Amino acid sequence: MRSMWKGSITFGLVSVPVALYKATDEHAGPALHQVHEKDGGRIKLRRFCEIEDTEVPFEEITRGYESEDGREAVLTKDDLADLPLPSKKIIDVLAFMDAADIDPLRLSSPYYVGVAAKAPAKPYVLLRDALTESGKIAITKVTLSTRESLAVLRVVGELIVLQTLLWPDEIREPEGLAPKGESDVRPQEIKMAQSLMDTLSEDFDLDSLHDEYSQALQQVIEAKLGGAPIAHEQPAPSGGAQVLDLMGALKSSVEAARRGHGKTGDQESGEPKKTTARKTAATKKPAAKKAPAKKTAAKKTSARKAS
């Protein structure tokens, strides 16, 4: 793996020589390019200078900034390389925080942090083990390419990982996006939703998922190359507004999810099996015998005559 940044982590007077390596490699599926739909001719993008009206080679291109009054500031590669940033070759630890205090919305690009070539391993291990024992993450600043970013240092396995953070002003405010009005969700519906969550999570393996879009795109490309017809899915008809039976939808979802996990019968309802006790003639207790009303009255009459 080739490093893309070399420098040092500093916290206090301790310096840790390190190198950064890209931790991810995003795939984009089959590489597509622009063509003329009519004849398949490749579309070329060329860089022209609007003053000279000539094509400019890439090595002659630099960056510029236009002010509000129309003036142009041309920034050469040397200008950008000589910016007075202390975080260019230093990952300076500013503080330590609990990982739960960092909003995941701010997490950006991750990089593996390795020990620099010919550097001692002990300072690296010291920082890694201190982070592990404390359960903390380190808040730092680092400049990668021409951009300075906040970043965190955290431990993943045996390695320290640096993950850049978005600046506070880069997070948009979600004004007006939350549902409006009072919620009438019932406790039974929340309980059923939690049951669905538990069922869907059984035996779930995140690493088994794959990019189905890229796979489908590759199949279309192969069919095109082979001259085979392309099967297009018919779009589902869009109906009007419907009143949703939320509880019924949740119950059906739980049952379908349980069937997907191989559970059938009484297990599908998510409730224990109920049994109804039936009384039989053998289990009934005999009722207490009562003396007939007439015989009782006759006995009382005889007693009075005797007296």
C-alpha positions in Angstrom: 0.0 0.0 0.0 1.4 3.4 -1.0 1.3 6.3 1.5 -0.4 9.5 0.4 0.9 11.7 3.3 3.9 11.7 5.7 4.4 13.7 8.8 4.0 13.4 12.6 1.3 13.2 15.2 2.1 15.5 18.2 0.5 15.6 21.6 2.3 17.6 24.1 6.0 17.0 23.6 5.5 13.5 22.2 6.0 13.2 18.5 4.9 10.1 16.5 6.3 9.9 12.9 3.5 8.4 10.8 2.3 7.9 7.2 -1.3 8.0 6.0 -2.9 5.4 3.7 -6.3 5.5 2.0 -8.6 3.2 4.0 -11.3 3.0 1.4 -11.5 2.5 -2.4 -15.0 3.4 -3.6 -16.2 1.4 -6.6 -18.2 3.1 -9.3 -19.2 0.0 -11.2 -18.3 -0.3 -14.9 -16.4 2.8 -16.1 -18.6 4.7 -18.5 -17.6 7.5 -20.8 -19.6 10.1 -22.9 -20.4 9.3 -26.5 -22.6 10.8 -29.3 -25.8 8.8 -29.1 -26.3 9.0 -32.9 -23.0 7.3 -33.9 -21.2 6.3 -30.7 -18.4 8.8 -31.3 -16.4 9.6 -28.1 -17.0 13.1 -26.6 -13.7 14.8 -25.8 -13.4 17.7 -23.3 -10.7 20.1 -24.2 -9.3 23.0 -22.2 -9.2 26.3 -24.1 -7.8 29.6 -23.0 -10.6 32.2 -23.7 -8.0 35.0 -24.3 -5.8 33.1 -26.8 -8.5 30.8 -28.1 -6.1 27.9 -28.0 -6.0 24.6 -26.3 -3.9 24.6 -23.1 -1.8 21.6 -21.9 -2.6 20.4 -18.4 0.9 21.3 -17.1 0.2 25.0 -17.8 -3.0 25.1 -15.9 -3.2 26.5 -12.4 -5.8 28.0 -10.1 -7.4 31.5 -10.0 -9.8 33.6 -8.0 -12.1 36.3 -9.4 -13.0 39.1 -7.0 -16.4 40.8 -6.9 -15.0 43.7 -9.0 -13.7 41.4 -11.7 -10.0 41.3 -10.8 -8.3 37.9 -11.2 -5.7 36.5 -8.8 -3.6 33.8 -10.4 -2.3 31.3 -7.8 0.7 29.2 -9.0 1.5 25.8 -7.7 4.3 27.3 -5.6 1.8 29.8 -4.0 -0.4 26.9 -2.9 2.5 24.8 -1.7 4.0 27.6 0.4 0.8 28.4 2.4 1.8 29.0 6.1 -0.2 26.2 7.6 1.2 24.5 10.8 -1.0 21.4 10.0 0.7 20.7 6.7 3.1 18.1 8.1 1.8 17.9 11.6 -1.3 16.1 13.0 -1.6 18.2 16.1 -3.8 16.7 18.9 -6.0 19.4 20.3 -8.0 17.5 22.9 -9.5 14.1 23.7 -13.3 13.4 23.7 -15.7 10.5 24.0 -16.6 9.0 20.7 -20.3 9.4 21.5 -19.8 13.2 21.5 -19.0 13.3 17.8 -22.1 13.5 15.5 -21.6 10.8 12.9 -23.0 13.3 10.4 -19.6 15.1 10.6 -17.5 12.0 9.8 -15.8 12.1 6.4 -12.9 10.3 4.8 -10.9 7.6 6.8 -7.2 6.9 6.5 -5.0 4.2 8.0 -2.2 5.6 10.2 0.9 3.6 9.9 4.4 4.0 11.5 6.7 5.9 9.3 9.6 4.1 7.7 12.5 3.6 10.0 10.7 5.3 12.9 10.5 3.7 16.3 7.2 1.9 17.1 7.0 2.7 20.8 5.5 6.3 20.5 2.8 4.9 18.1 2.0 2.0 20.4 1.9 4.4 23.4 -0.7 6.6 21.7 -2.7 3.6 20.4 -2.8 1.9 23.8 -3.6 5.2 25.7 -6.6 5.8 23.4 -7.7 2.2 23.9 -7.4 2.2 27.6 -9.1 5.6 28.0 -11.9 4.9 25.5 -11.3 8.3 24.1 -10.7 9.7 20.6 -8.2 12.5 19.7 -9.4 15.7 18.0 -6.8 17.0 15.6 -6.2 19.2 12.6 -4.5 18.1 9.4 -3.9 19.5 5.9 -4.3 17.0 3.1 -3.5 18.3 -0.4 -4.6 21.9 -0.2 -7.4 21.5 2.3 -7.2 21.8 6.1 -9.6 19.6 8.0 -10.6 18.7 11.5 -10.0 15.0 12.2 -10.3 12.4 14.8 -7.8 9.7 15.7 -9.4 6.4 16.9 -8.3 2.8 17.3 -9.5 0.1 15.0 -8.0 -3.3 15.8 -4.3 -2.8 16.0 -4.2 0.4 14.0 -4.8 4.0 14.6 -7.3 5.5 12.0 -7.5 9.1 11.1 -11.0 10.2 9.9 -11.5 13.7 8.7 -14.5 15.8 10.0 -16.6 18.3 8.3 -16.4 21.8 9.7 -19.4 23.1 11.7 -20.4 25.5 8.9 -20.4 22.6 6.4 -23.4 20.9 8.1 -26.7 22.2 6.7 -29.5 23.2 9.0 -32.5 20.9 8.4 -35.0 23.7 8.8 -38.6 22.7 7.9 -37.8 19.1 7.2 -39.2 17.5 10.4 -42.8 16.2 10.3 -45.3 18.9 11.2 -48.2 18.4 13.6 -48.8 16.1 16.6 -48.0 12.5 16.3 -50.7 10.0 17.0 -48.5 6.9 17.0 -49.9 4.4 19.5 -47.7 2.4 22.0 -48.9 -0.8 20.3 -47.6 0.4 16.9 -44.2 1.3 18.4 -44.0 -2.2 20.0 -44.9 -3.8 16.7 -42.3 -1.7 14.9 -39.7 -2.8 17.4 -40.7 -6.4 16.8 -40.2 -5.9 13.1 -36.8 -4.3 13.8 -35.7 -7.4 15.8 -37.0 -9.8 13.2 -35.2 -8.0 10.3 -32.0 -8.0 12.3 -31.8 -11.7 13.0 -28.8 -13.3 11.3 -28.1 -10.0 9.4 -24.6 -9.9 7.8 -23.6 -6.5 6.6 -20.5 -7.8 4.7 -22.7 -10.1 2.6 -24.4 -7.1 0.8 -23.2 -6.0 -2.7 -23.8 -3.3 -5.2 -26.8 -4.6 -7.2 -26.8 -1.5 -9.5 -23.3 -2.2 -10.7 -24.2 -5.8 -11.3 -27.3 -5.0 -13.3 -25.3 -2.4 -15.3 -22.7 -5.0 -16.1 -25.4 -7.3 -17.4 -26.8 -4.6 -19.6 -23.4 -3.9 -21.0 -22.7 -7.6 -21.8 -26.1 -7.9 -23.4 -25.4 -4.8 -25.6 -22.0 -6.2 -26.6 -23.5 -9.5 -27.5 -26.5 -8.0 -29.4 -29.0 -9.6 -27.0 -32.3 -7.8 -26.2 -32.4 -5.8 -22.9 -35.2 -6.7 -20.5 -36.6 -3.5 -19.0 -38.7 -3.6 -15.8 -42.1 -2.1 -16.1 -42.6 0.8 -13.6 -45.1 0.1 -10.9 -48.3 2.0 -11.4 -48.6 5.0 -9.1 -52.0 5.3 -7.4 -53.5 8.1 -5.6 -53.3 9.0 -1.9 -54.1 6.0 0.3 -55.0 5.8 4.0 -52.4 3.5 5.5 -53.4 0.9 8.0 -50.1 1.2 9.9 -50.8 -1.6 12.4 -51.9 -4.0 9.7 -48.8 -3.1 7.6 -46.5 -3.7 10.6 -48.1 -7.1 11.4 -47.9 -8.2 7.8 -44.3 -7.1 7.6 -43.4 -9.0 10.8 -45.0 -12.2 9.4 -43.3 -11.8 6.0 -39.9 -11.2 7.7 -40.4 -14.3 9.9 -41.2 -16.4 6.9 -38.0 -15.1 5.3 -36.2 -16.4 8.4 -37.8 -19.8 8.1 -40.3 -19.3 10.9 -43.9 -20.5 10.4 -47.0 -21.3 12.3 -47.6 -19.7 15.6 -44.1 -18.1 15.6 -45.2 -15.7 12.8 -47.5 -13.7 15.1 -44.7 -12.8 17.5 -46.9 -13.9 20.4 -46.8 -17.1 22.4 -49.2 -19.9 21.5 -52.4 -19.6 23.4 -54.3 -22.8 24.6 -57.9 -22.9 25.6 -58.7 -25.0 28.6 -61.8 -27.2 28.0 -63.8 -28.7 30.8 -64.9 -32.2 30.4 -67.5 -34.3 32.4 -64.6 -36.1 34.1 -63.1 -32.8 35.4 -66.3 -31.2 36.5 -67.0 -31.3 40.3 -70.4 -32.6 41.2 -72.8 -30.0 42.5 -74.0 -30.2 46.1 -77.3 -32.0 46.5 -80.2 -29.9 47.9 -83.2 -31.4 49.7 -86.6 -31.0 47.9 -88.6 -28.0 49.1 -91.8 -30.1 49.8 -90.1 -32.7 51.9 -88.5 -30.0 54.1 -91.8 -28.3 54.6 -93.4 -31.7 55.7 -90.7 -32.3 58.3 -91.4 -28.8 59.8 -95.2 -29.6 60.1 -94.5 -32.9 61.9 -92.2 -31.2 64.4 -94.9 -28.7 65.3 -97.6 -31.4 65.9 -95.2 -33.3 68.1 -94.6 -30.3 70.3 
